[in-house]
Amino acid sequence: MRTILSDTLVHILVMLFACLTPAGAARAAERPAFSVVAVLRDGHAFNRPHDVIIQNHLAFVPGKGGSIAVVNVSDREAPRIVWSRLDPKQLADAETVLVVGSHLLLGARDFFSLDIHQPEHPVWRAAISDRMRADRINGMVRRGDDVFAACKHGWVAVFDVRSPAAARLVDAIDLRKKYQFQSPHDIDVFGDHIVVVDPDYFGRDGNPGKIGVWRVADPKTHRLMASNEIFQLRSHDI
């Protein structure tokens, strides 16, 4: 399973860059669609890879097994790892990444911020641990100065990232207790609202998955509301 996941992820990475240059486009035109042009395997750098985000020519890949890797994909036929770290204890359940300026945000059991000015030598900055409100982060999205994180234990955490190097946890919403969202897996922003998906343990208990929409900002000022204000909304406002 790990090999299949790694191969699939790398295939996607290299295909995304197949037509970045005229020469690349010409070579790509000679191949059938979805032809594999490169495969990069590394059990240390890609330990159960779970997500990917690309900035310029770099791909950032977290792994559920406790890994994080930076991959140079400028040459689609020869992607190469420029840096990686494997730490199954500290980086357990590393599942999602988000780039904010020159920093990489990493969601795992904890929330991390890395300075990636020099991608070959990332510098670890913020590390936020709160196993009640921010744990098992599986998806993140940015809204202005705030990042919303969907946590698989039933919460949505909100981080202030005005200074990514000093990111801080400012609030959290318990969707499991209030709205029976058992295992939020991803999140996106739609204006003053967040949209959260919950597979409800992928049907193990026979329950259907669901999607929820919450207003998280004041409709007039568009400023973030506190979690207790969100809970006071009437049911038809949600």
VOTI-249714 format. One line per field, with one value per residue: residue in one letter; x, y, z of N, C-alpha, C in turn; residue number from 0. Coordinates in steps of 0.2 Angstrom, whole numbers, plus 2048, in hexadecimal, padded with zeros to 3 digits. Example, Ala and Ser with C-alpha at 12.3 -4.5 7.8 and 13.67 -1.06 7.14 Angstrom:
2
resn (A:S);
n_xx (842:840);
n_yy (7E4:7F5);
n_zz (827:823);
ca_xx (83E:844);
ca_yy (7EA:7FB);
ca_zz (827:824);
c_xx (842:840);
c_yy (7F0:800);
c_zz (827:827);
resi (0:1);
% end
This chain:
238
resn (M:R:T:I:L:S:D:T:L:V:H:I:L:V:M:L:F:A:C:L:T:P:A:G:A:A:R:A:A:E:R:P:A:F:S:V:V:A:V:L:R:D:G:H:A:F:N:R:P:H:D:V:I:I:Q:N:H:L:A:F:V:P:G:K:G:G:S:I:A:V:V:N:V:S:D:R:E:A:P:R:I:V:W:S:R:L:D:P:K:Q:L:A:D:A:E:T:V:L:V:V:G:S:H:L:L:L:G:A:R:D:F:F:S:L:D:I:H:Q:P:E:H:P:V:W:R:A:A:I:S:D:R:M:R:A:D:R:I:N:G:M:V:R:R:G:D:D:V:F:A:A:C:K:H:G:W:V:A:V:F:D:V:R:S:P:A:A:A:R:L:V:D:A:I:D:L:R:K:K:Y:Q:F:Q:S:P:H:D:I:D:V:F:G:D:H:I:V:V:V:D:P:D:Y:F:G:R:D:G:N:P:G:K:I:G:V:W:R:V:A:D:P:K:T:H:R:L:M:A:S:N:E:I:F:Q:L:R:S:H:D:I);
n_xx (804:80A:813:80B:804:80E:814:809:807:813:812:807:80D:818:811:80A:813:816:815:81C:826:82B:832:82F:822:821:827:81E:813:816:813:806:7F7:7F9:804:811:81F:829:82F:830:837:837:839:83C:83A:82D:822:814:80D:802:7FD:7FF:807:80B:817:81E:82C:82C:826:81D:81C:813:813:809:80F:818:821:828:82B:835:834:83D:836:838:83E:836:838:842:83F:845:849:84C:84C:848:83F:83D:833:82B:825:824:81F:813:805:806:7FE:7F9:7FD:801:806:80B:810:821:821:81E:810:80C:801:7FE:7FE:801:803:80D:819:824:833:836:83F:84C:84A:852:856:84C:845:83F:831:824:81C:80E:805:7F6:7ED:7DF:7D8:7DE:7E3:7E8:7E8:7E1:7DE:7E0:7DC:7DE:7D8:7DA:7E3:7E1:7E2:7D8:7D6:7D2:7CE:7D0:7CB:7BF:7BF:7C1:7CE:7D5:7E2:7EC:7F5:7FC:809:812:81D:81B:80F:7FF:7F3:7E2:7D5:7C8:7BC:7B0:7AA:7A5:79F:795:78F:78F:799:7A4:7B1:7B9:7C0:7C5:7C6:7BF:7BF:7B1:7AE:7A7:7A6:7A9:7AC:7AA:7AE:7A9:7AC:7A7:7AE:7AF:7A4:7A4:79C:790:78B:786:792:795:792:796:792:798:796:7A3:7A7:7A3:795:795:7A1:7AA:7B3:7BC:7B2:7AF:7B0:7A6:79C:799:793:787:77F:770:767:763:76C:777);
n_yy (7FA:806:808:809:815:81E:81E:822:82F:835:833:83C:848:84A:84A:856:85F:85D:865:871:878:87C:872:868:867:863:856:850:850:845:83A:82F:834:836:82F:827:830:831:829:82A:823:822:81C:823:830:831:82B:823:82D:83B:847:855:865:871:87D:889:880:876:869:865:858:84F:841:834:82B:833:83C:849:851:85A:85C:85E:862:868:862:857:84A:846:847:84D:84A:857:85A:852:84B:83E:83A:831:832:840:846:83F:839:843:84C:856:865:876:885:895:8A3:8A4:899:888:880:873:866:85A:84F:859:86B:873:87F:883:88B:88E:895:891:883:877:877:878:882:87E:886:88C:881:879:872:86A:85F:85F:868:86A:85E:850:855:857:85E:86E:880:891:8A0:8B0:8B7:8AC:89A:88C:87C:86C:85F:84E:849:850:85D:86F:878:889:893:8A1:8A8:8B4:8B7:8AB:8A4:8A5:89F:89D:894:899:897:88A:87E:873:867:85B:858:862:862:855:851:845:842:84D:850:858:869:879:88A:896:8A4:8AC:8A1:890:880:86F:85E:84E:83E:835:82A:822:81A:810:80E:80D:819:827:832:844:856:866:877:886:896:8A0:8AD:8BE:8C5:8D2:8D9:8CF:8CA:8BD:8B3:8AE:89D:89B:8A4:89F:893:898:89B:89A:88A:88B:893:88D);
n_zz (800:804:7FA:7EF:7F2:7F2:7E5:7DE:7E2:7DE:7D0:7CE:7D1:7C8:7BC:7BC:7B9:7AC:7A1:7A2:79C:78B:784:78D:78B:77D:77E:786:77E:776:77D:783:78C:79D:79F:7A8:7AD:7B6:7C5:7D6:7E4:7F6:805:811:80F:809:813:813:80B:80A:806:7FB:7F6:7EB:7E8:7DD:7D7:7E0:7E9:7F7:803:80E:81A:821:829:830:829:81F:810:804:7F3:7E4:7D5:7C9:7BE:7B5:7B2:7BA:7C9:7D9:7EA:7F5:802:811:81F:82C:839:842:84F:853:848:845:83C:832:827:81E:815:813:80A:810:80B:80D:815:81B:820:82A:82E:83A:848:84F:84C:840:83B:82E:829:818:810:80C:805:805:811:81C:82A:83A:841:849:854:858:865:86A:870:872:86B:85F:855:84C:83E:82F:824:81D:81B:815:81A:818:825:82D:82F:82D:834:831:83C:840:84B:84E:84F:849:847:84A:844:846:839:836:839:833:839:846:848:850:85A:85A:85C:85D:857:85C:853:854:861:860:854:84F:846:842:83E:837:827:81D:817:811:80C:80A:806:814:81A:820:818:81C:81B:820:822:82B:831:826:823:82C:836:830:82D:823:81A:81B:818:81E:821:828:82E:831:833:836:82D:829:82D:829:831:83B:845:857:85D:866:862:856:859:85E:854:84B:846:839:833:831);
ca_xx (800:80E:817:806:803:814:814:803:808:818:80F:803:812:81C:80D:808:818:818:815:81E:82B:829:835:82B:81B:822:828:818:80E:817:811:7FF:7F5:7FA:80A:816:826:82E:82C:835:835:83C:835:83D:837:826:81F:80D:80C:7FB:7FB:805:806:811:819:823:82E:82D:820:81E:818:812:811:806:814:81D:826:827:831:835:836:83E:832:839:840:830:83B:846:83E:84A:848:851:84C:842:840:838:833:824:822:823:81B:80E:7FF:807:7F9:7F7:802:7FF:80B:809:816:827:821:81A:80C:80B:7FC:7FF:7FB:802:803:814:81B:82B:835:839:843:851:847:857:858:846:846:839:830:81F:819:808:802:7F0:7E9:7D8:7D5:7E2:7E6:7E7:7E6:7E0:7DC:7E0:7DB:7DF:7D4:7DD:7E8:7E0:7E2:7D4:7D9:7CD:7D2:7CC:7C8:7B9:7C0:7C4:7D3:7D6:7E8:7EE:7FC:7FF:810:812:822:818:808:7FC:7EC:7DE:7CE:7C6:7B5:7AF:7A5:7A3:79A:78F:78B:790:79E:7A8:7B8:7BA:7C6:7C8:7C2:7C1:7BC:7AD:7AC:7A7:7A4:7AE:7A9:7AD:7AC:7A9:7AA:7A4:7B1:7AE:79E:7A5:796:78A:788:789:796:791:796:793:794:797:798:7A8:7A9:79E:793:796:7A8:7AE:7B8:7BB:7AE:7B2:7AC:79F:797:797:78E:781:77B:76A:769:762:772:77D);
ca_yy (800:80C:809:80C:81C:822:81E:826:836:838:834:842:84E:84B:84C:85D:863:85A:86A:878:87B:87A:86C:863:866:85F:84F:84E:84F:83F:835:82F:838:833:82B:828:832:830:826:82C:820:823:81A:827:837:830:826:823:834:83C:84E:859:86B:874:885:889:87A:872:865:863:852:84D:83A:832:828:837:83E:84F:851:85F:859:863:85F:86C:85D:852:843:844:84B:84B:84D:85C:859:84E:849:839:83A:82E:835:848:848:83A:83B:849:84A:85C:86B:87D:88A:89B:8A7:8A0:894:882:87E:86B:863:853:84F:860:870:875:884:882:890:88B:89A:88D:87D:872:878:87B:883:87D:88C:88B:87A:87A:86B:86B:859:85F:86C:869:857:84C:85A:853:863:875:885:897:8A6:8B6:8B6:8A6:893:887:875:866:85A:848:847:853:865:873:87D:88F:895:8A7:8A7:8BA:8B5:8A3:8A1:8A5:89D:89B:892:89F:894:883:87D:86C:865:854:859:867:860:84E:850:841:842:852:84E:85D:870:87E:891:898:8AB:8AD:89A:88A:87A:86A:858:849:837:831:824:81F:816:80A:80D:80D:820:82B:838:84A:85C:86B:87E:88A:89D:8A2:8B4:8C3:8C6:8D9:8DB:8CA:8C8:8B7:8B3:8A9:897:89B:8A8:89A:88E:89C:89C:895:885:88C:898:889);
ca_zz (800:804:7F4:7EA:7F3:7F0:7DE:7DB:7E4:7DA:7CA:7CD:7D1:7C2:7B6:7BD:7B6:7A6:79B:7A5:797:784:783:790:787:777:780:789:779:773:781:785:792:7A4:79F:7AD:7AA:7BB:7CC:7DB:7EA:7FC:80B:816:80D:808:817:813:809:80B:803:7F7:7F4:7E7:7E7:7D8:7D4:7E5:7EC:7FE:804:815:81A:827:82D:833:824:81B:80B:7FF:7ED:7DE:7CF:7C3:7B8:7B6:7B1:7C0:7CF:7DE:7F1:7F7:80A:814:826:82E:840:844:855:853:842:844:839:82E:821:81A:815:810:80A:811:80A:80D:81B:81A:826:82A:832:83C:84E:851:846:840:836:82C:824:812:80C:809:805:806:819:820:831:83D:845:84D:855:85D:867:86E:86E:873:866:858:855:846:839:829:81E:81F:816:817:819:81B:82A:830:82C:830:833:832:840:83F:852:84E:850:844:84B:846:845:843:836:834:839:833:83D:84D:848:857:85B:85D:85E:85B:857:85D:84F:856:866:85F:84D:84D:841:846:83C:831:823:819:818:80D:80E:805:809:81B:81D:81F:816:81F:819:825:81F:830:832:81F:823:830:83B:82C:82D:81D:81A:81B:817:822:81F:82D:82D:836:833:836:826:828:82D:827:836:83E:84C:85C:85D:86A:85E:850:85C:860:84E:84A:842:831:831:830);
c_xx (804:811:812:805:808:815:80F:804:80D:816:80B:808:815:817:80B:80D:81A:819:817:823:829:82C:831:825:81C:823:822:813:810:815:809:7FD:7F6:800:80E:81D:82B:82B:832:833:83A:838:836:83A:82F:823:818:80B:804:7F8:801:803:80C:811:81F:825:82F:826:822:819:818:811:80E:80A:819:822:823:82D:830:838:837:83B:833:83B:83B:833:840:845:843:848:84E:851:847:844:83B:839:82C:821:820:81E:816:808:800:803:7F7:7FC:7FF:805:808:810:81C:827:81C:816:80B:806:7FD:7FB:7FC:802:80A:814:823:82D:839:83C:848:84E:84C:858:852:848:83F:837:82A:81D:814:805:7FC:7EC:7E2:7D5:7D8:7E6:7E4:7E4:7E6:7DF:7DD:7DF:7DC:7DA:7D7:7E3:7E7:7E0:7DD:7D6:7D3:7D1:7CD:7C9:7C2:7B9:7C2:7C8:7D4:7DD:7E9:7F5:7FE:806:811:818:820:811:805:7F5:7E7:7D7:7CD:7BF:7B4:7A9:7A2:79E:794:78B:78C:794:7A4:7AF:7B9:7C1:7C9:7C3:7C4:7BD:7B7:7AA:7AD:7A5:7AA:7A9:7AD:7AA:7AD:7A7:7A7:7A7:7B0:7A9:79F:79F:78F:787:78B:78D:792:795:792:796:793:799:79D:7AA:7A3:79C:794:79E:7AD:7B4:7B7:7B7:7B1:7AD:7A6:79A:795:791:787:77C:775:76B:768:768:778:77C);
c_yy (806:80E:80C:813:820:823:823:82D:839:838:83A:848:84F:84C:853:861:861:860:871:87B:878:874:866:862:862:858:84C:84C:848:839:835:832:833:82E:82C:82A:832:82D:827:828:821:822:81F:82E:836:82A:827:82B:835:843:850:860:86E:87B:885:882:875:86F:863:85D:84F:845:838:82E:82C:83A:845:84F:857:85C:85E:85F:863:867:857:84B:841:848:848:84E:851:85C:855:84C:843:839:837:830:83C:849:842:83D:842:848:850:861:871:882:891:8A0:8A3:89B:88E:881:876:869:85C:853:856:865:873:87B:883:888:88D:890:896:885:877:872:87B:87C:882:883:88A:883:87B:873:86D:865:859:863:86C:863:854:850:857:858:86A:87A:88C:89C:8AC:8B4:8AF:89F:88F:880:870:861:854:846:84B:85A:868:878:883:892:89C:8A7:8AE:8BA:8AE:8A0:8A1:8A4:89B:899:897:89C:88D:882:875:86A:85F:855:85D:864:859:84D:84C:841:846:850:853:863:874:884:893:89F:8AB:8A6:895:884:874:863:853:842:833:82A:81F:819:810:808:80D:814:823:831:83E:850:861:872:882:891:89E:8A9:8B8:8C5:8CE:8DB:8D5:8C7:8C1:8B7:8AD:8A3:897:89F:8A3:895:892:89D:897:890:886:891:893:884);
c_zz (800:7FE:7EF:7EB:7F1:7E9:7DB:7DC:7DF:7D3:7C9:7CD:7CB:7BC:7B7:7BA:7AF:7A0:79D:7A0:790:782:787:78D:781:779:782:783:775:777:782:78B:798:7A3:7A5:7AB:7B0:7C1:7D1:7E2:7F0:802:811:815:80C:80C:817:811:808:808:7FF:7F6:7F0:7E7:7E2:7D6:7DA:7E8:7F3:800:80B:815:821:82C:830:82F:821:816:806:7F8:7E7:7D8:7C9:7BD:7B9:7B6:7B6:7C6:7D5:7E5:7F3:7FF:80C:81C:828:836:842:84A:855:84D:840:841:835:827:81D:81B:811:810:80B:811:809:813:818:820:825:830:834:843:851:84B:846:83A:834:827:81E:80E:809:80A:806:80E:81C:827:834:842:84A:84E:85A:85F:86C:86C:870:86D:85F:858:84E:840:832:823:821:819:819:816:81C:81F:82E:82C:830:82F:835:836:841:846:853:84F:84A:848:846:848:842:840:833:834:839:838:844:84D:84F:856:85E:85F:85B:85C:857:859:851:85B:864:859:84B:847:844:844:836:82E:81E:819:813:80F:808:808:810:81E:81C:81D:818:81D:81F:822:824:831:82C:81F:827:834:837:82B:826:81F:81A:81A:81B:820:825:82C:833:837:833:82F:824:828:82A:82B:839:845:850:85B:861:866:858:853:85E:85A:84E:845:83A:82F:82F:82A);
resi (0:1:2:3:4:5:6:7:8:9:10:11:12:13:14:15:16:17:18:19:20:21:22:23:24:25:26:27:28:29:30:31:32:33:34:35:36:37:38:39:40:41:42:43:44:45:46:47:48:49:50:51:52:53:54:55:56:57:58:59:60:61:62:63:64:65:66:67:68:69:70:71:72:73:74:75:76:77:78:79:80:81:82:83:84:85:86:87:88:89:90:91:92:93:94:95:96:97:98:99:100:101:102:103:104:105:106:107:108:109:110:111:112:113:114:115:116:117:118:119:120:121:122:123:124:125:126:127:128:129:130:131:132:133:134:135:136:137:138:139:140:141:142:143:144:145:146:147:148:149:150:151:152:153:154:155:156:157:158:159:160:161:162:163:164:165:166:167:168:169:170:171:172:173:174:175:176:177:178:179:180:181:182:183:184:185:186:187:188:189:190:191:192:193:194:195:196:197:198:199:200:201:202:203:204:205:206:207:208:209:210:211:212:213:214:215:216:217:218:219:220:221:222:223:224:225:226:227:228:229:230:231:232:233:234:235:236:237);
% end
